[in-house]
Structure formats: structure tokens, C-alpha cells
Amino acid sequence: MDLYGIAVVSWETGIHESSLRRWEEMGLISPARVDLGKTTVRVYTSEEVALLGRAKELMDGGYKLRKALEIAELEVELEAEEGEDSDDE
């Protein structure tokens, strides 16, 4: 599993690092933490990066933050279900 730091996520999605931190403080996202000795850093999976990127696209299209995250999460769930359905065939 690939993990990405906040700077990479910001660059990939176009979401400012401070926004990602604020969204975490608001309880909207929950990146994992990795202990690097004297410091702990946020890490995001490739799935989380994709979800955040899609949410950013939705916000750019006029959706508010919470609704954009909700829609992006639903899209991910639907894609997963469709993948499971095709495995059954």
C-alpha cells in the first residue's frame, strides 16, 4: 500500500495543506499517523488521495465541502459495489 505525506496530497489534489489540516480538525477526514521518532506525520492512502481529488473537483463545480466529501465517498462505495458485482459473473 502506498502512503503519501500531506505535501504530496496537497500537490496532487490542489488542496492547500492548511485546508487538509483544518478538515481533519473538523473531523471530516482522518488520515493515519506514522511515528518517525521525534515527529509524527499524517499519511494518506492512494484511495484517500483519489477521494480528496474528486471532492476538490466537486467543490470547484460549486458543491460545499461537506456535500462534496459525501458525494465522493458515495461514488467510491458505488464503484466498489460494481466491482464486486462483476466478480460474481
C-alpha angles and dihedrals in degrees: 000000000000119000126197133199123232094261092057092045090051092050094045096047103030090236113134116243091238090055091053090050091048092049088053091050088051090053094243096120132024114199117187120250127229121200111226097181107266094019139042121215135196115244129192129200121231088252091056091048090052091048092050091047091053091047089053090052090052092048090050085054092056106271120134118244100258094045092046091053091046093051093045091051091049091050090053091050092049092049090051091050092048089051091052091049092053090051089058093059 
